[in-house]
Amino acid sequence: MYKRLVSSEPLRSTKINGWQLIYSSSAQIPFQQERSLTSHDILLRQLELGSSDIPFVVVGVLKTDGPTAIKAGNKAIILADGSIEGWVGGHCTENDIVASALACLREGVSRSLNLTTCQGGRMDVYMEPYLPKRKLLIFGHVPIASALSRLARSLNFSVTIVDKTASKGRFPDADHILESIEGLEDQSFSRSQTFAVLATMGEKDQEYAEKLSRLGLRYIGVVAGKKRASEVISYLRAAGLSEKEISRVKSPAGIYIRAVTAEEIALSIMAEIIELSRETKEREILPESATHEQMSHQDTPAIDPVCGMTVDKAFAAFTADFQGKTVYFCCESCKNSFVSGPQKYILRQNN
């Protein structure tokens, strides 16, 4: 027996992994960097970002020891541009947390950190990334198409079958089934993380290759022999496509592993797609506007000689000159301690 929830606020809904989730429109709350988020806030924000295919990292404080304003259970969300929604620490730990979160997005794996706070306390932090699914468009209904659908689904790809004879019974692993390529106009997808395979055995493969190339997909694999592959490339040149657009068309599709069966051919194609997706994922997930990531490449961060924390030179609010060099600090307290007796900290650094 379910109870009906009554609310004066308008409701929003989204479908995730087959579940229809209904939640209040207040999920779109104005997050601020210094605002502590509850678990409820985090869940609603995850739903909102996830349903929009926006990559992010959830950061949670597992444990704290010693003097620190942070408490176990504090959570935040870090986006691909390095911005923080929520609060899991001051500026003395923020750079390390953001840099590690962006690394999570690059690698696609969770990680943990043990950090020292400005007050000398310790905190254990856990990070878990959310990455939108890569998408595979499969054209055709031959056994290779079925094998590709099964394998891609097991590799956590979102699978769309495009074929007028396809059905859910023939492709139970597919997320979407379209009768024609025109149906793609209603689909939202990232061009650099969407891959297509033409397994039509010559039926409209030239036409499909041209349309998909003009959409700017990162990879269009054509299952064909060398002669047919040459004909497809010649057709695309005659159609006026640039060499850059044509370079995204791979025919024959897949890496060479002496594949014979449909399953083996599917494996060779997916291996090629995964290798390519790893090359392009970082560029898409971490855009040029990712401030923290840019700084880590452009400028080596400084170390606060008092507390040992990493300090972002570009945004350091507390600095001091010592023997002709600029010294960076995470907070005013560390700067004052250094200024009152710099020699002991310089000696500590040298040791």
C-alpha positions as CSV (number, residue, x, y, z in Angstrom):
1,M,0.0,0.0,0.0
2,Y,1.4,3.4,-1.1
3,K,0.5,6.7,0.5
4,R,-0.2,9.6,-1.8
5,L,2.1,12.6,-1.0
6,V,0.3,15.9,-1.0
7,S,2.3,19.1,-1.7
8,S,1.5,22.6,-2.6
9,E,4.6,22.8,-4.8
10,P,4.7,21.7,-8.4
11,L,6.3,18.3,-8.9
12,R,9.0,17.2,-11.4
13,S,9.8,13.7,-12.6
14,T,12.6,11.9,-14.2
15,K,13.2,8.3,-15.3
16,I,16.5,6.7,-14.1
17,N,17.3,3.0,-14.7
18,G,13.6,2.2,-15.3
19,W,12.4,4.0,-12.2
20,Q,10.0,6.9,-12.6
21,L,11.1,9.3,-9.8
22,I,8.8,12.2,-8.8
23,Y,10.2,15.0,-6.7
24,S,9.4,18.6,-5.7
25,S,10.5,21.5,-7.9
26,S,12.4,22.8,-5.0
27,A,15.1,20.5,-6.1
28,Q,16.3,23.4,-8.2
29,I,17.6,25.3,-5.2
30,P,20.2,28.0,-5.5
31,F,23.3,26.2,-4.3
32,Q,26.1,28.3,-2.8
33,Q,29.7,27.3,-2.2
34,E,29.6,28.1,1.6
35,R,26.2,26.4,2.2
36,S,26.2,23.0,3.9
37,L,24.1,20.5,2.0
38,T,22.0,17.8,3.7
39,S,21.8,14.3,2.3
40,H,18.3,15.2,1.0
41,D,19.8,18.2,-0.9
42,I,22.5,16.0,-2.3
43,L,20.1,13.4,-3.5
44,L,17.8,15.9,-5.2
45,R,20.8,17.6,-6.9
46,Q,22.1,14.2,-8.1
47,L,18.8,13.5,-9.7
48,E,18.7,16.8,-11.4
49,L,22.3,16.6,-12.7
50,G,22.1,12.9,-13.6
51,S,18.9,13.3,-15.6
52,S,20.6,16.1,-17.6
53,D,23.7,13.9,-18.3
54,I,26.0,16.4,-16.4
55,P,29.1,14.9,-15.0
56,F,29.9,15.6,-11.3
57,V,31.6,14.2,-8.2
58,V,29.9,13.7,-4.8
59,V,32.3,14.5,-1.9
60,G,31.7,13.2,1.6
61,V,33.6,13.7,4.8
62,L,33.9,10.3,6.5
63,K,35.9,11.1,9.6
64,T,37.6,14.0,11.3
65,D,40.2,14.2,14.1
66,G,41.5,17.1,16.1
67,P,40.6,20.8,15.7
68,T,38.5,21.3,12.6
69,A,35.2,23.1,11.7
70,I,34.4,20.2,9.3
71,K,32.2,17.4,10.7
72,A,31.7,13.8,9.5
73,G,28.8,13.6,7.2
74,N,29.4,17.0,5.4
75,K,28.8,16.7,1.7
76,A,29.3,18.6,-1.5
77,I,29.0,18.3,-5.2
78,I,31.9,19.3,-7.5
79,L,31.2,20.0,-11.2
80,A,33.5,19.6,-14.2
81,D,34.4,23.3,-14.2
82,G,35.8,23.0,-10.6
83,S,32.9,24.8,-9.0
84,I,31.7,23.5,-5.6
85,E,28.1,23.2,-4.4
86,G,28.1,22.7,-0.7
87,W,30.9,22.9,1.9
88,V,33.5,20.3,2.9
89,G,36.3,22.6,4.0
90,G,38.0,26.0,3.8
91,H,40.4,27.3,1.3
92,C,43.3,25.4,2.9
93,T,41.9,22.0,1.8
94,E,39.7,23.2,-1.2
95,N,42.4,23.0,-3.8
96,D,43.4,19.4,-3.0
97,I,39.7,18.3,-2.9
98,V,38.9,20.0,-6.2
99,A,42.0,18.7,-8.0
100,S,41.3,15.2,-6.7
101,A,37.6,15.4,-7.8
102,L,38.6,16.4,-11.3
103,A,41.0,13.5,-11.4
104,C,38.0,11.3,-10.4
105,L,36.2,12.5,-13.5
106,R,39.2,11.9,-15.7
107,E,39.7,8.4,-14.5
108,G,36.1,7.4,-13.8
109,V,37.0,5.8,-10.4
110,S,36.3,6.7,-6.8
111,R,39.1,7.8,-4.5
112,S,39.8,8.9,-0.9
113,L,41.9,11.6,0.7
114,N,43.4,12.2,4.1
115,L,43.9,16.0,4.6
116,T,45.3,18.3,7.2
117,T,43.1,21.4,8.0
118,C,44.3,24.9,8.7
119,Q,43.7,24.3,12.4
120,G,45.9,21.2,12.4
121,G,43.1,18.7,12.4
122,R,42.7,15.7,10.0
123,M,39.8,14.7,7.7
124,D,39.1,11.6,5.7
125,V,37.2,12.4,2.4
126,Y,35.6,10.0,0.0
127,M,34.8,10.9,-3.6
128,E,32.5,9.2,-6.1
129,P,32.2,10.4,-9.7
130,Y,29.1,10.3,-11.9
131,L,29.8,10.1,-15.6
132,P,27.1,10.1,-18.3
133,K,26.8,6.9,-20.2
134,R,28.6,6.6,-23.5
135,K,26.1,6.0,-26.4
136,L,26.3,3.5,-29.2
137,L,24.1,3.7,-32.3
138,I,23.8,0.4,-34.1
139,F,22.3,0.3,-37.7
140,G,21.1,-3.1,-38.9
141,H,19.6,-6.3,-37.6
142,V,22.3,-8.9,-38.5
143,P,23.9,-11.2,-35.9
144,I,26.8,-8.7,-35.5
145,A,24.3,-6.0,-34.5
146,S,22.8,-8.3,-31.8
147,A,26.3,-9.2,-30.5
148,L,27.2,-5.5,-30.4
149,S,24.1,-4.6,-28.5
150,R,24.7,-7.3,-25.8
151,L,28.4,-6.5,-25.4
152,A,27.9,-2.7,-25.3
153,R,25.2,-3.0,-22.7
154,S,27.4,-5.1,-20.5
155,L,30.1,-2.3,-20.8
156,N,27.5,0.3,-19.6
157,F,26.8,1.9,-22.9
158,S,23.4,3.3,-23.7
159,V,22.4,1.3,-26.9
160,T,20.1,2.6,-29.7
161,I,19.1,0.3,-32.6
162,V,18.2,1.9,-35.9
163,D,16.4,-0.5,-38.2
164,K,12.9,-0.8,-39.6
165,T,12.6,-4.5,-38.7
166,A,14.1,-4.3,-35.2
167,S,12.0,-5.1,-32.2
168,K,12.5,-5.4,-28.4
169,G,12.2,-9.2,-28.8
170,R,15.2,-9.3,-31.1
171,F,17.2,-6.7,-29.2
172,P,16.3,-7.1,-25.5
173,D,19.4,-5.3,-24.4
174,A,18.7,-2.1,-26.4
175,D,17.6,1.1,-24.5
176,H,16.0,2.6,-27.6
177,I,14.8,1.2,-31.0
178,L,14.2,3.5,-33.9
179,E,12.8,2.7,-37.3
180,S,14.9,5.2,-39.2
181,I,17.8,7.6,-38.9
182,E,15.4,10.5,-38.8
183,G,14.4,9.4,-35.2
184,L,17.8,10.6,-34.0
185,E,16.7,14.2,-34.3
186,D,14.7,13.6,-31.1
187,Q,17.6,12.1,-29.2
188,S,20.0,14.2,-27.1
189,F,23.6,13.0,-27.2
190,S,27.1,14.2,-26.8
191,R,28.8,14.1,-30.2
192,S,32.2,13.2,-28.8
193,Q,30.9,10.3,-26.6
194,T,28.4,8.9,-29.1
195,F,29.6,6.2,-31.5
196,A,27.9,4.6,-34.4
197,V,28.3,1.2,-36.2
198,L,26.8,0.5,-39.6
199,A,26.1,-3.3,-39.9
200,T,23.6,-3.0,-42.7
201,M,25.6,-5.2,-45.1
202,G,25.6,-2.6,-47.8
203,E,22.0,-1.3,-47.4
204,K,22.1,2.5,-47.2
205,D,25.5,2.4,-45.5
206,Q,26.8,5.3,-47.7
207,E,23.8,7.4,-46.9
208,Y,24.0,6.7,-43.2
209,A,27.7,7.4,-43.1
210,E,27.2,10.8,-44.7
211,K,24.4,11.8,-42.4
212,L,26.3,10.7,-39.3
213,S,29.5,12.4,-40.4
214,R,27.6,15.7,-40.8
215,L,26.3,15.3,-37.2
216,G,29.9,15.3,-36.1
217,L,30.0,11.9,-34.3
218,R,33.5,10.9,-33.1
219,Y,33.4,7.5,-34.6
220,I,31.4,5.8,-37.4
221,G,32.4,2.2,-37.9
222,V,31.3,0.4,-41.1
223,V,31.2,-3.4,-41.0
224,A,32.4,-4.1,-44.6
225,G,35.1,-5.7,-46.6
226,K,38.0,-3.6,-48.0
227,K,36.4,-3.1,-51.4
228,R,33.1,-1.9,-50.0
229,A,35.0,0.3,-47.5
230,S,36.8,2.0,-50.3
231,E,33.5,2.7,-52.1
232,V,32.0,4.3,-48.9
233,I,35.0,6.6,-48.5
234,S,34.9,7.6,-52.2
235,Y,31.2,8.3,-51.9
236,L,31.8,10.6,-48.9
237,R,34.5,12.6,-50.8
238,A,32.2,13.0,-53.8
239,A,29.5,14.2,-51.4
240,G,31.8,17.1,-50.4
241,L,32.8,16.0,-46.9
242,S,36.1,17.3,-45.6
243,E,39.0,15.0,-44.9
244,K,38.5,15.7,-41.1
245,E,34.9,14.5,-41.3
246,I,35.9,11.5,-43.4
247,S,38.6,10.6,-40.9
248,R,35.9,9.8,-38.3
249,V,34.7,7.0,-40.5
250,K,36.4,3.7,-39.8
251,S,36.0,0.9,-42.3
252,P,36.5,-1.9,-41.8
253,A,35.4,-1.3,-38.3
254,G,37.3,-2.8,-35.3
255,I,40.9,-3.6,-34.4
256,Y,42.6,-6.6,-36.0
257,I,42.3,-9.6,-33.8
258,R,41.6,-12.3,-36.5
259,A,37.9,-12.1,-35.6
260,V,35.6,-14.6,-37.3
261,T,32.4,-15.0,-35.4
262,A,29.8,-12.2,-34.8
263,E,30.8,-12.1,-31.1
264,E,34.5,-11.8,-32.0
265,I,33.8,-9.0,-34.5
266,A,31.7,-7.2,-31.9
267,L,34.6,-7.5,-29.4
268,S,37.1,-6.0,-31.9
269,I,34.7,-3.0,-32.6
270,M,34.0,-2.3,-29.0
271,A,37.7,-2.4,-28.1
272,E,38.3,0.2,-30.8
273,I,35.4,2.4,-29.5
274,I,36.6,2.1,-25.8
275,E,40.1,3.1,-26.7
276,L,38.8,6.2,-28.6
277,S,36.3,7.1,-25.9
278,R,39.1,7.3,-23.3
279,E,41.0,9.7,-25.5
280,T,38.1,12.1,-25.9
281,K,36.4,11.8,-22.5
282,E,38.8,14.1,-20.7
283,R,38.5,16.8,-23.3
284,E,34.7,16.8,-23.0
285,I,34.3,16.2,-19.2
286,L,36.9,18.7,-18.2
287,P,36.4,21.8,-20.5
288,E,38.9,24.6,-20.9
289,S,36.9,26.6,-18.3
290,A,37.9,24.1,-15.6
291,T,39.8,26.6,-13.6
292,H,41.4,24.4,-11.0
293,E,42.6,21.9,-13.7
294,Q,44.1,24.6,-15.9
295,M,46.0,26.0,-13.0
296,S,47.4,22.6,-12.1
297,H,48.9,22.3,-15.6
298,Q,50.0,25.9,-16.0
299,D,51.5,26.7,-12.6
300,T,53.0,24.5,-9.9
301,P,51.0,25.1,-6.6
302,A,52.8,26.5,-3.6
303,I,53.1,24.9,-0.2
304,D,52.2,26.8,2.9
305,P,55.5,26.5,5.0
306,V,53.5,26.7,8.3
307,C,50.8,24.1,7.9
308,G,52.0,22.3,4.8
309,M,48.8,22.8,2.8
310,T,48.7,23.3,-1.0
311,V,48.0,26.9,-2.0
312,D,46.7,28.1,-5.3
313,K,49.0,30.9,-6.4
314,A,46.4,32.4,-8.7
315,F,43.9,32.9,-5.9
316,A,46.2,33.2,-2.8
317,A,44.9,36.0,-0.6
318,F,47.8,35.8,1.9
319,T,51.4,36.2,0.8
320,A,54.7,37.6,2.2
321,D,58.1,38.5,0.7
322,F,61.1,36.6,2.2
323,Q,64.6,37.0,0.8
324,G,63.3,38.2,-2.6
325,K,60.8,35.4,-3.0
326,T,57.0,35.3,-2.6
327,V,55.7,32.9,0.1
328,Y,52.1,31.8,-0.1
329,F,49.8,30.9,2.8
330,C,46.4,29.3,3.2
331,C,45.1,31.8,5.8
332,E,46.0,34.9,7.8
333,S,46.9,32.9,10.8
334,C,49.7,30.9,9.0
335,K,51.0,34.2,7.5
336,N,51.2,35.8,10.9
337,S,53.0,32.8,12.3
338,F,55.6,32.9,9.5
339,V,56.2,36.6,9.7
340,S,56.8,36.4,13.4
341,G,59.6,33.8,13.0
342,P,60.3,32.8,9.4
343,Q,63.6,31.1,10.0
344,K,62.2,28.1,11.9
345,Y,59.7,27.4,9.0
346,I,62.3,27.7,6.3
347,L,64.6,25.3,8.3
348,R,61.7,22.9,8.7
349,Q,61.1,23.0,4.9
350,N,64.7,22.4,4.1
351,N,64.8,19.4,6.5
